[in-house]
Amino acid sequence: MEGAAVGSTRLVFSPKGCPAPGEYRFDIGTAGATALVMQTVLLPLALAPGASRVTVTGGTHVPHAPTAEYLDRVYGVLLRRCGVEASFSSPSAGFYPKGGGMIEAEIAETRNCSRWI
């Protein structure tokens, strides 16, 4: 990673290997958008050499961000059409400004990324 500093105008990330499959939990701690965090980690984990489970807590229904239902009913449908198998659930809702909601994803191995690195 290069440029990961306050005030940086350039960020370079060059992974040296495949993402590791597993169980991941991210607690935003505020009403930050859980769906945006989920979208960030989902595709790399779909390339991991195994299945993953991800839980994100924070805001599931916040301004200017997709909702938990959007992940399941829109984004997930498009992913499956592209060959990425992921299922989503939202056991609890979290609204701005308090947060406290949760979304979960089960992500199947789609392709092993080792052939691209």
Biopython code that builds the backbone (N, CA, C, O; Angstrom):
import numpy as np
from Bio.PDB.StructureBuilder import StructureBuilder

atoms = [
    (1, "MET", "N", (0.855, -1.155, 0.000)),
    (1, "MET", "CA", (0.000, 0.000, 0.000)),
    (1, "MET", "C", (0.907, 1.226, 0.000)),
    (1, "MET", "O", (1.866, 1.314, 0.767)),
    (2, "GLU", "N", (0.584, 2.149, -0.864)),
    (2, "GLU", "CA", (1.285, 3.429, -0.914)),
    (2, "GLU", "C", (0.258, 4.550, -0.824)),
    (2, "GLU", "O", (-0.836, 4.441, -1.378)),
    (3, "GLY", "N", (0.605, 5.616, -0.134)),
    (3, "GLY", "CA", (-0.243, 6.796, -0.077)),
    (3, "GLY", "C", (-1.340, 6.752, 0.961)),
    (3, "GLY", "O", (-2.251, 7.579, 0.908)),
    (4, "ALA", "N", (-1.297, 5.822, 1.906)),
    (4, "ALA", "CA", (-2.343, 5.708, 2.927)),
    (4, "ALA", "C", (-2.039, 6.660, 4.078)),
    (4, "ALA", "O", (-1.689, 6.231, 5.177)),
    (5, "ALA", "N", (-2.177, 7.964, 3.811)),
    (5, "ALA", "CA", (-1.917, 8.977, 4.828)),
    (5, "ALA", "C", (-2.911, 10.120, 4.662)),
    (5, "ALA", "O", (-3.418, 10.361, 3.566)),
    (6, "VAL", "N", (-3.181, 10.811, 5.746)),
    (6, "VAL", "CA", (-4.078, 11.958, 5.697)),
    (6, "VAL", "C", (-3.506, 12.986, 4.727)),
    (6, "VAL", "O", (-2.330, 13.340, 4.806)),
    (7, "GLY", "N", (-4.344, 13.457, 3.818)),
    (7, "GLY", "CA", (-3.930, 14.454, 2.844)),
    (7, "GLY", "C", (-3.377, 13.881, 1.555)),
    (7, "GLY", "O", (-3.093, 14.629, 0.618)),
    (8, "SER", "N", (-3.220, 12.578, 1.490)),
    (8, "SER", "CA", (-2.697, 11.952, 0.280)),
    (8, "SER", "C", (-3.672, 12.145, -0.875)),
    (8, "SER", "O", (-4.886, 12.088, -0.678)),
    (9, "THR", "N", (-3.156, 12.369, -2.060)),
    (9, "THR", "CA", (-4.000, 12.496, -3.253)),
    (9, "THR", "C", (-3.912, 11.264, -4.134)),
    (9, "THR", "O", (-4.558, 11.199, -5.179)),
    (10, "ARG", "N", (-3.118, 10.287, -3.722)),
    (10, "ARG", "CA", (-2.941, 9.070, -4.513)),
    (10, "ARG", "C", (-2.860, 7.865, -3.584)),
    (10, "ARG", "O", (-2.145, 7.887, -2.582)),
    (11, "LEU", "N", (-3.598, 6.818, -3.928)),
    (11, "LEU", "CA", (-3.579, 5.587, -3.151)),
    (11, "LEU", "C", (-3.330, 4.433, -4.098)),
    (11, "LEU", "O", (-4.050, 4.267, -5.083)),
    (12, "VAL", "N", (-2.307, 3.628, -3.805)),
    (12, "VAL", "CA", (-1.977, 2.477, -4.632)),
    (12, "VAL", "C", (-2.020, 1.229, -3.751)),
    (12, "VAL", "O", (-1.358, 1.158, -2.715)),
    (13, "PHE", "N", (-2.808, 0.256, -4.183)),
    (13, "PHE", "CA", (-2.908, -1.014, -3.460)),
    (13, "PHE", "C", (-2.593, -2.128, -4.435)),
    (13, "PHE", "O", (-3.298, -2.306, -5.428)),
    (14, "SER", "N", (-1.543, -2.879, -4.162)),
    (14, "SER", "CA", (-1.123, -3.984, -5.018)),
    (14, "SER", "C", (-1.059, -5.251, -4.179)),
    (14, "SER", "O", (-0.049, -5.504, -3.523)),
    (15, "PRO", "N", (-2.127, -6.058, -4.189)),
    (15, "PRO", "CA", (-2.121, -7.271, -3.367)),
    (15, "PRO", "C", (-1.047, -8.249, -3.828)),
    (15, "PRO", "O", (-0.768, -8.370, -5.021)),
    (16, "LYS", "N", (-0.459, -8.935, -2.876)),
    (16, "LYS", "CA", (0.601, -9.905, -3.164)),
    (16, "LYS", "C", (0.080, -11.337, -3.189)),
    (16, "LYS", "O", (0.841, -12.269, -3.447)),
    (17, "GLY", "N", (-1.201, -11.516, -2.924)),
    (17, "GLY", "CA", (-1.779, -12.850, -2.910)),
    (17, "GLY", "C", (-3.292, -12.782, -2.909)),
    (17, "GLY", "O", (-3.881, -11.702, -2.953)),
    (18, "CYS", "N", (-3.905, -13.936, -2.860)),
    (18, "CYS", "CA", (-5.368, -14.024, -2.856)),
    (18, "CYS", "C", (-5.925, -13.613, -1.501)),
    (18, "CYS", "O", (-5.250, -13.763, -0.482)),
    (19, "PRO", "N", (-7.156, -13.093, -1.481)),
    (19, "PRO", "CA", (-7.807, -12.847, -0.189)),
    (19, "PRO", "C", (-8.017, -14.177, 0.533)),
    (19, "PRO", "O", (-8.206, -15.213, -0.105)),
    (20, "ALA", "N", (-7.985, -14.143, 1.836)),
    (20, "ALA", "CA", (-8.180, -15.357, 2.628)),
    (20, "ALA", "C", (-9.660, -15.569, 2.906)),
    (20, "ALA", "O", (-10.326, -14.668, 3.415)),
    (21, "PRO", "N", (-10.186, -16.751, 2.579)),
    (21, "PRO", "CA", (-11.583, -17.030, 2.918)),
    (21, "PRO", "C", (-11.717, -17.175, 4.427)),
    (21, "PRO", "O", (-10.741, -17.460, 5.122)),
    (22, "GLY", "N", (-12.921, -16.978, 4.922)),
    (22, "GLY", "CA", (-13.134, -17.156, 6.354)),
    (22, "GLY", "C", (-14.360, -16.429, 6.834)),
    (22, "GLY", "O", (-15.246, -16.077, 6.055)),
    (23, "GLU", "N", (-14.396, -16.209, 8.138)),
    (23, "GLU", "CA", (-15.507, -15.502, 8.761)),
    (23, "GLU", "C", (-15.003, -14.128, 9.191)),
    (23, "GLU", "O", (-14.015, -14.011, 9.917)),
    (24, "TYR", "N", (-15.700, -13.091, 8.728)),
    (24, "TYR", "CA", (-15.286, -11.714, 8.989)),
    (24, "TYR", "C", (-16.422, -10.937, 9.633)),
    (24, "TYR", "O", (-17.590, -11.110, 9.287)),
    (25, "ARG", "N", (-16.050, -10.064, 10.591)),
    (25, "ARG", "CA", (-17.012, -9.186, 11.259)),
    (25, "ARG", "C", (-16.464, -7.768, 11.209)),
    (25, "ARG", "O", (-15.302, -7.524, 11.535)),
    (26, "PHE", "N", (-17.318, -6.837, 10.797)),
    (26, "PHE", "CA", (-16.961, -5.422, 10.761)),
    (26, "PHE", "C", (-18.029, -4.658, 11.529)),
    (26, "PHE", "O", (-19.204, -4.695, 11.166)),
    (27, "ASP", "N", (-17.626, -3.971, 12.582)),
    (27, "ASP", "CA", (-18.547, -3.144, 13.356)),
    (27, "ASP", "C", (-18.192, -1.695, 13.075)),
    (27, "ASP", "O", (-17.162, -1.206, 13.539)),
    (28, "ILE", "N", (-19.032, -1.010, 12.323)),
    (28, "ILE", "CA", (-18.757, 0.368, 11.944)),
    (28, "ILE", "C", (-18.776, 1.276, 13.171)),
    (28, "ILE", "O", (-18.042, 2.262, 13.221)),
    (29, "GLY", "N", (-19.604, 0.953, 14.155)),
    (29, "GLY", "CA", (-19.647, 1.728, 15.388)),
    (29, "GLY", "C", (-20.565, 2.937, 15.328)),
    (29, "GLY", "O", (-20.816, 3.578, 16.348)),
    (30, "THR", "N", (-21.066, 3.252, 14.146)),
    (30, "THR", "CA", (-21.999, 4.366, 13.956)),
    (30, "THR", "C", (-23.077, 3.890, 13.001)),
    (30, "THR", "O", (-23.252, 2.687, 12.805)),
    (31, "ALA", "N", (-23.800, 4.832, 12.403)),
    (31, "ALA", "CA", (-24.789, 4.482, 11.390)),
    (31, "ALA", "C", (-24.160, 4.461, 10.003)),
    (31, "ALA", "O", (-24.863, 4.598, 9.002)),
    (32, "GLY", "N", (-22.847, 4.289, 9.936)),
    (32, "GLY", "CA", (-22.177, 4.173, 8.636)),
    (32, "GLY", "C", (-22.806, 3.071, 7.805)),
    (32, "GLY", "O", (-23.365, 2.118, 8.348)),
    (33, "ALA", "N", (-22.718, 3.201, 6.491)),
    (33, "ALA", "CA", (-23.439, 2.340, 5.553)),
    (33, "ALA", "C", (-22.869, 0.921, 5.499)),
    (33, "ALA", "O", (-21.800, 0.688, 4.935)),
    (34, "THR", "N", (-23.590, -0.003, 6.083)),
    (34, "THR", "CA", (-23.171, -1.403, 6.091)),
    (34, "THR", "C", (-23.114, -1.982, 4.677)),
    (34, "THR", "O", (-22.234, -2.788, 4.378)),
    (35, "ALA", "N", (-24.032, -1.585, 3.811)),
    (35, "ALA", "CA", (-24.053, -2.123, 2.447)),
    (35, "ALA", "C", (-22.806, -1.722, 1.667)),
    (35, "ALA", "O", (-22.314, -2.506, 0.856)),
    (36, "LEU", "N", (-22.291, -0.532, 1.894)),
    (36, "LEU", "CA", (-21.088, -0.099, 1.187)),
    (36, "LEU", "C", (-19.871, -0.893, 1.643)),
    (36, "LEU", "O", (-19.013, -1.238, 0.831)),
    (37, "VAL", "N", (-19.791, -1.185, 2.948)),
    (37, "VAL", "CA", (-18.700, -2.025, 3.438)),
    (37, "VAL", "C", (-18.822, -3.423, 2.831)),
    (37, "VAL", "O", (-17.833, -4.008, 2.390)),
    (38, "MET", "N", (-20.044, -3.947, 2.816)),
    (38, "MET", "CA", (-20.266, -5.281, 2.258)),
    (38, "MET", "C", (-19.863, -5.335, 0.790)),
    (38, "MET", "O", (-19.207, -6.287, 0.369)),
    (39, "GLN", "N", (-20.242, -4.331, 0.005)),
    (39, "GLN", "CA", (-19.880, -4.313, -1.410)),
    (39, "GLN", "C", (-18.364, -4.253, -1.595)),
    (39, "GLN", "O", (-17.840, -4.788, -2.573)),
    (40, "THR", "N", (-17.668, -3.619, -0.680)),
    (40, "THR", "CA", (-16.214, -3.495, -0.774)),
    (40, "THR", "C", (-15.509, -4.835, -0.595)),
    (40, "THR", "O", (-14.550, -5.130, -1.307)),
    (41, "VAL", "N", (-15.974, -5.642, 0.345)),
    (41, "VAL", "CA", (-15.277, -6.898, 0.641)),
    (41, "VAL", "C", (-15.819, -8.093, -0.133)),
    (41, "VAL", "O", (-15.148, -9.121, -0.228)),
    (42, "LEU", "N", (-17.021, -7.973, -0.688)),
    (42, "LEU", "CA", (-17.685, -9.121, -1.303)),
    (42, "LEU", "C", (-16.946, -9.669, -2.526)),
    (42, "LEU", "O", (-16.678, -10.869, -2.583)),
    (43, "LEU", "N", (-16.617, -8.843, -3.479)),
    (43, "LEU", "CA", (-15.992, -9.351, -4.701)),
    (43, "LEU", "C", (-14.605, -9.942, -4.461)),
    (43, "LEU", "O", (-14.313, -11.006, -5.008)),
    (44, "PRO", "N", (-13.741, -9.312, -3.677)),
    (44, "PRO", "CA", (-12.466, -9.994, -3.400)),
    (44, "PRO", "C", (-12.654, -11.349, -2.722)),
    (44, "PRO", "O", (-11.943, -12.303, -3.038)),
    (45, "LEU", "N", (-13.609, -11.440, -1.789)),
    (45, "LEU", "CA", (-13.824, -12.726, -1.123)),
    (45, "LEU", "C", (-14.423, -13.770, -2.058)),
    (45, "LEU", "O", (-14.232, -14.967, -1.847)),
    (46, "ALA", "N", (-15.144, -13.334, -3.085)),
    (46, "ALA", "CA", (-15.666, -14.287, -4.069)),
    (46, "ALA", "C", (-14.523, -14.927, -4.852)),
    (46, "ALA", "O", (-14.695, -16.005, -5.420)),
    (47, "LEU", "N", (-13.363, -14.282, -4.890)),
    (47, "LEU", "CA", (-12.190, -14.831, -5.577)),
    (47, "LEU", "C", (-11.298, -15.649, -4.652)),
    (47, "LEU", "O", (-10.331, -16.263, -5.102)),
    (48, "ALA", "N", (-11.616, -15.660, -3.375)),
    (48, "ALA", "CA", (-10.813, -16.405, -2.409)),
    (48, "ALA", "C", (-10.963, -17.909, -2.642)),
    (48, "ALA", "O", (-11.990, -18.361, -3.148)),
    (49, "PRO", "N", (-9.947, -18.675, -2.275)),
    (49, "PRO", "CA", (-10.004, -20.127, -2.483)),
    (49, "PRO", "C", (-10.839, -20.844, -1.421)),
    (49, "PRO", "O", (-10.339, -21.737, -0.735)),
    (50, "GLY", "N", (-12.100, -20.458, -1.286)),
    (50, "GLY", "CA", (-13.005, -21.062, -0.322)),
    (50, "GLY", "C", (-14.151, -20.110, -0.018)),
    (50, "GLY", "O", (-14.135, -18.952, -0.436)),
    (51, "ALA", "N", (-15.135, -20.602, 0.705)),
    (51, "ALA", "CA", (-16.318, -19.807, 1.049)),
    (51, "ALA", "C", (-16.035, -18.882, 2.227)),
    (51, "ALA", "O", (-15.126, -19.123, 3.022)),
    (52, "SER", "N", (-16.832, -17.821, 2.323)),
    (52, "SER", "CA", (-16.688, -16.853, 3.419)),
    (52, "SER", "C", (-18.054, -16.456, 3.952)),
    (52, "SER", "O", (-19.079, -16.586, 3.284)),
    (53, "ARG", "N", (-18.021, -15.968, 5.177)),
    (53, "ARG", "CA", (-19.213, -15.413, 5.825)),
    (53, "ARG", "C", (-18.811, -14.054, 6.377)),
    (53, "ARG", "O", (-17.796, -13.926, 7.062)),
    (54, "VAL", "N", (-19.621, -13.034, 6.071)),
    (54, "VAL", "CA", (-19.308, -11.671, 6.495)),
    (54, "VAL", "C", (-20.503, -11.086, 7.249)),
    (54, "VAL", "O", (-21.646, -11.209, 6.808)),
    (55, "THR", "N", (-20.228, -10.450, 8.386)),
    (55, "THR", "CA", (-21.237, -9.747, 9.165)),
    (55, "THR", "C", (-20.783, -8.305, 9.325)),
    (55, "THR", "O", (-19.655, -8.045, 9.744)),
    (56, "VAL", "N", (-21.659, -7.373, 8.993)),
    (56, "VAL", "CA", (-21.356, -5.945, 9.138)),
    (56, "VAL", "C", (-22.456, -5.310, 9.978)),
    (56, "VAL", "O", (-23.640, -5.474, 9.682)),
    (57, "THR", "N", (-22.068, -4.584, 11.028)),
    (57, "THR", "CA", (-23.042, -3.881, 11.850)),
    (57, "THR", "C", (-22.851, -2.373, 11.705)),
    (57, "THR", "O", (-21.731, -1.877, 11.586)),
    (58, "GLY", "N", (-23.962, -1.670, 11.717)),
    (58, "GLY", "CA", (-23.955, -0.215, 11.548)),
    (58, "GLY", "C", (-25.308, 0.219, 11.018)),
    (58, "GLY", "O", (-26.347, -0.218, 11.513)),
    (59, "GLY", "N", (-25.295, 1.077, 10.014)),
    (59, "GLY", "CA", (-26.536, 1.568, 9.430)),
    (59, "GLY", "C", (-26.945, 0.746, 8.219)),
    (59, "GLY", "O", (-26.186, 0.626, 7.257)),
    (60, "THR", "N", (-28.137, 0.185, 8.268)),
    (60, "THR", "CA", (-28.650, -0.575, 7.122)),
    (60, "THR", "C", (-29.555, 0.274, 6.243)),
    (60, "THR", "O", (-29.816, -0.081, 5.094)),
    (61, "HIS", "N", (-30.030, 1.383, 6.772)),
    (61, "HIS", "CA", (-30.935, 2.281, 6.054)),
    (61, "HIS", "C", (-30.507, 3.714, 6.344)),
    (61, "HIS", "O", (-31.034, 4.356, 7.252)),
    (62, "VAL", "N", (-29.550, 4.209, 5.569)),
    (62, "VAL", "CA", (-28.992, 5.542, 5.786)),
    (62, "VAL", "C", (-29.042, 6.337, 4.477)),
    (62, "VAL", "O", (-29.045, 5.753, 3.394)),
    (63, "PRO", "N", (-29.081, 7.652, 4.578)),
    (63, "PRO", "CA", (-29.148, 8.467, 3.361)),
    (63, "PRO", "C", (-27.957, 8.228, 2.428)),
    (63, "PRO", "O", (-26.829, 8.027, 2.878)),
    (64, "HIS", "N", (-28.229, 8.254, 1.135)),
    (64, "HIS", "CA", (-27.203, 8.200, 0.087)),
    (64, "HIS", "C", (-26.436, 6.882, 0.031)),
    (64, "HIS", "O", (-25.295, 6.856, -0.431)),
    (65, "ALA", "N", (-27.030, 5.807, 0.483)),
    (65, "ALA", "CA", (-26.381, 4.497, 0.440)),
    (65, "ALA", "C", (-27.432, 3.429, 0.150)),
    (65, "ALA", "O", (-28.599, 3.598, 0.504)),
    (66, "PRO", "N", (-27.029, 2.330, -0.491)),
    (66, "PRO", "CA", (-27.984, 1.251, -0.718)),
    (66, "PRO", "C", (-28.428, 0.627, 0.603)),
    (66, "PRO", "O", (-27.681, 0.622, 1.581)),
    (67, "THR", "N", (-29.636, 0.108, 0.620)),
    (67, "THR", "CA", (-30.168, -0.540, 1.823)),
    (67, "THR", "C", (-29.791, -2.018, 1.831)),
    (67, "THR", "O", (-29.296, -2.559, 0.842)),
    (68, "ALA", "N", (-30.035, -2.644, 2.959)),
    (68, "ALA", "CA", (-29.798, -4.080, 3.073)),
    (68, "ALA", "C", (-30.654, -4.847, 2.067)),
    (68, "ALA", "O", (-30.188, -5.821, 1.476)),
    (69, "GLU", "N", (-31.886, -4.423, 1.869)),
    (69, "GLU", "CA", (-32.772, -5.100, 0.914)),
    (69, "GLU", "C", (-32.252, -4.963, -0.517)),
    (69, "GLU", "O", (-32.411, -5.876, -1.327)),
    (70, "TYR", "N", (-31.640, -3.842, -0.822)),
    (70, "TYR", "CA", (-31.053, -3.633, -2.149)),
    (70, "TYR", "C", (-29.975, -4.685, -2.426)),
    (70, "TYR", "O", (-29.902, -5.231, -3.527)),
    (71, "LEU", "N", (-29.144, -4.963, -1.423)),
    (71, "LEU", "CA", (-28.106, -5.977, -1.618)),
    (71, "LEU", "C", (-28.715, -7.309, -2.036)),
    (71, "LEU", "O", (-28.223, -7.968, -2.951)),
    (72, "ASP", "N", (-29.772, -7.690, -1.367)),
    (72, "ASP", "CA", (-30.397, -8.987, -1.628)),
    (72, "ASP", "C", (-31.187, -8.996, -2.935)),
    (72, "ASP", "O", (-31.036, -9.914, -3.741)),
    (73, "ARG", "N", (-32.016, -7.997, -3.148)),
    (73, "ARG", "CA", (-32.981, -8.038, -4.248)),
    (73, "ARG", "C", (-32.496, -7.442, -5.561)),
    (73, "ARG", "O", (-33.094, -7.700, -6.606)),
    (74, "VAL", "N", (-31.430, -6.652, -5.534)),
    (74, "VAL", "CA", (-30.929, -6.042, -6.766)),
    (74, "VAL", "C", (-29.477, -6.455, -7.017)),
    (74, "VAL", "O", (-29.175, -7.120, -8.008)),
    (75, "TYR", "N", (-28.588, -6.056, -6.116)),
    (75, "TYR", "CA", (-27.163, -6.344, -6.291)),
    (75, "TYR", "C", (-26.900, -7.847, -6.334)),
    (75, "TYR", "O", (-26.154, -8.326, -7.187)),
    (76, "GLY", "N", (-27.512, -8.584, -5.416)),
    (76, "GLY", "CA", (-27.319, -10.031, -5.381)),
    (76, "GLY", "C", (-27.806, -10.715, -6.646)),
    (76, "GLY", "O", (-27.167, -11.652, -7.123)),
    (77, "VAL", "N", (-28.929, -10.264, -7.200)),
    (77, "VAL", "CA", (-29.452, -10.830, -8.450)),
    (77, "VAL", "C", (-28.462, -10.603, -9.585)),
    (77, "VAL", "O", (-28.195, -11.513, -10.370)),
    (78, "LEU", "N", (-27.920, -9.397, -9.672)),
    (78, "LEU", "CA", (-26.938, -9.094, -10.728)),
    (78, "LEU", "C", (-25.656, -9.896, -10.543)),
    (78, "LEU", "O", (-25.075, -10.374, -11.518)),
    (79, "LEU", "N", (-25.214, -10.046, -9.298)),
    (79, "LEU", "CA", (-24.013, -10.844, -9.042)),
    (79, "LEU", "C", (-24.203, -12.279, -9.503)),
    (79, "LEU", "O", (-23.321, -12.855, -10.140)),
    (80, "ARG", "N", (-25.363, -12.861, -9.178)),
    (80, "ARG", "CA", (-25.614, -14.256, -9.568)),
    (80, "ARG", "C", (-25.631, -14.406, -11.083)),
    (80, "ARG", "O", (-25.173, -15.424, -11.602)),
    (81, "ARG", "N", (-26.148, -13.415, -11.801)),
    (81, "ARG", "CA", (-26.121, -13.455, -13.265)),
    (81, "ARG", "C", (-24.693, -13.439, -13.799)),
    (81, "ARG", "O", (-24.427, -13.940, -14.892)),
    (82, "CYS", "N", (-23.786, -12.867, -13.030)),
    (82, "CYS", "CA", (-22.359, -12.805, -13.420)),
    (82, "CYS", "C", (-21.576, -14.002, -12.890)),
    (82, "CYS", "O", (-20.367, -14.088, -13.106)),
    (83, "GLY", "N", (-22.242, -14.925, -12.200)),
    (83, "GLY", "CA", (-21.572, -16.116, -11.709)),
    (83, "GLY", "C", (-21.054, -16.024, -10.284)),
    (83, "GLY", "O", (-20.356, -16.929, -9.825)),
    (84, "VAL", "N", (-21.379, -14.956, -9.578)),
    (84, "VAL", "CA", (-20.953, -14.801, -8.181)),
    (84, "VAL", "C", (-22.112, -15.224, -7.288)),
    (84, "VAL", "O", (-23.185, -14.622, -7.322)),
    (85, "GLU", "N", (-21.888, -16.264, -6.490)),
    (85, "GLU", "CA", (-22.933, -16.772, -5.601)),
    (85, "GLU", "C", (-22.785, -16.155, -4.216)),
    (85, "GLU", "O", (-21.836, -16.446, -3.488)),
    (86, "ALA", "N", (-23.731, -15.309, -3.870)),
    (86, "ALA", "CA", (-23.743, -14.682, -2.551)),
    (86, "ALA", "C", (-25.187, -14.531, -2.101)),
    (86, "ALA", "O", (-26.060, -14.165, -2.888)),
    (87, "SER", "N", (-25.428, -14.816, -0.834)),
    (87, "SER", "CA", (-26.765, -14.618, -0.282)),
    (87, "SER", "C", (-26.657, -13.662, 0.899)),
    (87, "SER", "O", (-25.657, -13.647, 1.617)),
    (88, "PHE", "N", (-27.701, -12.868, 1.085)),
    (88, "PHE", "CA", (-27.700, -11.818, 2.094)),
    (88, "PHE", "C", (-28.884, -11.970, 3.033)),
    (88, "PHE", "O", (-29.947, -12.455, 2.645)),
    (89, "SER", "N", (-28.682, -11.547, 4.271)),
    (89, "SER", "CA", (-29.790, -11.442, 5.223)),
    (89, "SER", "C", (-29.549, -10.215, 6.086)),
    (89, "SER", "O", (-28.423, -9.735, 6.221)),
    (90, "SER", "N", (-30.627, -9.724, 6.663)),
    (90, "SER", "CA", (-30.539, -8.562, 7.546)),
    (90, "SER", "C", (-31.376, -8.842, 8.791)),
    (90, "SER", "O", (-32.565, -8.525, 8.830)),
    (91, "PRO", "N", (-30.747, -9.442, 9.816)),
    (91, "PRO", "CA", (-31.485, -9.786, 11.029)),
    (91, "PRO", "C", (-32.015, -8.582, 11.803)),
    (91, "PRO", "O", (-32.998, -8.703, 12.533)),
    (92, "SER", "N", (-31.367, -7.409, 11.650)),
    (92, "SER", "CA", (-31.852, -6.214, 12.352)),
    (92, "SER", "C", (-31.541, -4.976, 11.528)),
    (92, "SER", "O", (-30.524, -4.910, 10.837)),
    (93, "ALA", "N", (-32.432, -3.996, 11.614)),
    (93, "ALA", "CA", (-32.268, -2.747, 10.879)),
    (93, "ALA", "C", (-31.592, -1.700, 11.756)),
    (93, "ALA", "O", (-31.762, -1.682, 12.975)),
    (94, "GLY", "N", (-30.827, -0.834, 11.113)),
    (94, "GLY", "CA", (-30.181, 0.268, 11.820)),
    (94, "GLY", "C", (-30.344, 1.541, 11.016)),
    (94, "GLY", "O", (-29.991, 1.586, 9.838)),
    (95, "PHE", "N", (-30.874, 2.573, 11.643)),
    (95, "PHE", "CA", (-31.192, 3.814, 10.960)),
    (95, "PHE", "C", (-30.294, 4.943, 11.447)),
    (95, "PHE", "O", (-29.770, 4.909, 12.561)),
    (96, "TYR", "N", (-30.130, 5.933, 10.594)),
    (96, "TYR", "CA", (-29.373, 7.129, 10.946)),
    (96, "TYR", "C", (-30.137, 7.893, 12.017)),
    (96, "TYR", "O", (-31.354, 8.018, 11.881)),
    (97, "PRO", "N", (-29.528, 8.405, 13.050)),
    (97, "PRO", "CA", (-28.096, 8.496, 13.290)),
    (97, "PRO", "C", (-27.545, 7.405, 14.211)),
    (97, "PRO", "O", (-26.335, 7.343, 14.429)),
    (98, "LYS", "N", (-28.409, 6.545, 14.753)),
    (98, "LYS", "CA", (-27.961, 5.595, 15.772)),
    (98, "LYS", "C", (-27.243, 4.364, 15.208)),
    (98, "LYS", "O", (-26.248, 3.928, 15.785)),
    (99, "GLY", "N", (-27.718, 3.798, 14.105)),
    (99, "GLY", "CA", (-27.103, 2.574, 13.577)),
    (99, "GLY", "C", (-27.579, 1.355, 14.332)),
    (99, "GLY", "O", (-28.748, 1.276, 14.710)),
    (100, "GLY", "N", (-26.689, 0.400, 14.559)),
    (100, "GLY", "CA", (-27.030, -0.800, 15.308)),
    (100, "GLY", "C", (-27.658, -1.913, 14.489)),
    (100, "GLY", "O", (-28.046, -2.941, 15.043)),
    (101, "GLY", "N", (-27.768, -1.727, 13.170)),
    (101, "GLY", "CA", (-28.327, -2.777, 12.323)),
    (101, "GLY", "C", (-27.258, -3.782, 11.908)),
    (101, "GLY", "O", (-26.072, -3.597, 12.180)),
    (102, "MET", "N", (-27.697, -4.838, 11.250)),
    (102, "MET", "CA", (-26.761, -5.885, 10.853)),
    (102, "MET", "C", (-27.146, -6.459, 9.495)),
    (102, "MET", "O", (-28.320, -6.693, 9.211)),
    (103, "ILE", "N", (-26.126, -6.680, 8.658)),
    (103, "ILE", "CA", (-26.316, -7.456, 7.444)),
    (103, "ILE", "C", (-25.292, -8.578, 7.440)),
    (103, "ILE", "O", (-24.177, -8.426, 7.937)),
    (104, "GLU", "N", (-25.689, -9.699, 6.874)),
    (104, "GLU", "CA", (-24.823, -10.875, 6.800)),
    (104, "GLU", "C", (-24.786, -11.363, 5.360)),
    (104, "GLU", "O", (-25.755, -11.216, 4.615)),
    (105, "ALA", "N", (-23.666, -11.940, 4.983)),
    (105, "ALA", "CA", (-23.540, -12.517, 3.644)),
    (105, "ALA", "C", (-22.813, -13.851, 3.722)),
    (105, "ALA", "O", (-21.866, -14.027, 4.489)),
    (106, "GLU", "N", (-23.281, -14.770, 2.913)),
    (106, "GLU", "CA", (-22.598, -16.038, 2.673)),
    (106, "GLU", "C", (-22.067, -15.937, 1.255)),
    (106, "GLU", "O", (-22.838, -15.728, 0.318)),
    (107, "ILE", "N", (-20.770, -16.081, 1.087)),
    (107, "ILE", "CA", (-20.139, -15.897, -0.218)),
    (107, "ILE", "C", (-19.446, -17.194, -0.606)),
    (107, "ILE", "O", (-18.550, -17.668, 0.092)),
    (108, "ALA", "N", (-19.868, -17.755, -1.720)),
    (108, "ALA", "CA", (-19.261, -18.990, -2.205)),
    (108, "ALA", "C", (-18.001, -18.659, -3.000)),
    (108, "ALA", "O", (-17.881, -17.570, -3.562)),
    (109, "GLU", "N", (-17.072, -19.597, -3.041)),
    (109, "GLU", "CA", (-15.899, -19.422, -3.892)),
    (109, "GLU", "C", (-16.378, -19.379, -5.337)),
    (109, "GLU", "O", (-17.054, -20.302, -5.793)),
    (110, "THR", "N", (-16.039, -18.330, -6.053)),
    (110, "THR", "CA", (-16.445, -18.180, -7.444)),
    (110, "THR", "C", (-15.333, -18.642, -8.371)),
    (110, "THR", "O", (-15.539, -19.479, -9.250)),
    (111, "ARG", "N", (-14.169, -18.087, -8.158)),
    (111, "ARG", "CA", (-12.981, -18.461, -8.921)),
    (111, "ARG", "C", (-11.793, -18.307, -7.998)),
    (111, "ARG", "O", (-11.793, -17.457, -7.107)),
    (112, "ASN", "N", (-10.794, -19.117, -8.208)),
    (112, "ASN", "CA", (-9.578, -18.965, -7.430)),
    (112, "ASN", "C", (-8.720, -17.896, -8.091)),
    (112, "ASN", "O", (-8.372, -18.013, -9.266)),
    (113, "CYS", "N", (-8.382, -16.857, -7.342)),
    (113, "CYS", "CA", (-7.662, -15.717, -7.923)),
    (113, "CYS", "C", (-6.208, -16.023, -8.213)),
    (113, "CYS", "O", (-5.552, -15.211, -8.865)),
    (114, "SER", "N", (-5.664, -17.143, -7.771)),
    (114, "SER", "CA", (-4.224, -17.401, -7.924)),
    (114, "SER", "C", (-3.779, -17.388, -9.376)),
    (114, "SER", "O", (-2.611, -17.123, -9.661)),
    (115, "ARG", "N", (-4.685, -17.669, -10.292)),
    (115, "ARG", "CA", (-4.285, -17.669, -11.706)),
    (115, "ARG", "C", (-4.116, -16.255, -12.251)),
    (115, "ARG", "O", (-3.562, -16.073, -13.336)),
    (116, "TRP", "N", (-4.597, -15.234, -11.497)),
    (116, "TRP", "CA", (-4.482, -13.839, -11.964)),
    (116, "TRP", "C", (-3.344, -13.090, -11.309)),
    (116, "TRP", "O", (-2.975, -12.008, -11.767)),
    (117, "ILE", "N", (-2.779, -13.642, -10.246)),
    (117, "ILE", "CA", (-1.729, -12.921, -9.512)),
    (117, "ILE", "C", (-0.367, -13.398, -9.965)),
    (117, "ILE", "O", (0.652, -12.917, -9.470)),
]
sb = StructureBuilder()
sb.init_structure("model")
sb.init_model(0)
sb.init_chain("A")
sb.init_seg("    ")
for serial, (resi, resn, name, xyz) in enumerate(atoms, 1):
    if name == "N":
        sb.init_residue(resn, " ", resi, " ")
    sb.init_atom(name, np.array(xyz, "f"), 0.0, 1.0, " ", f" {name:<3s}", serial, name[0])
structure = sb.get_structure()
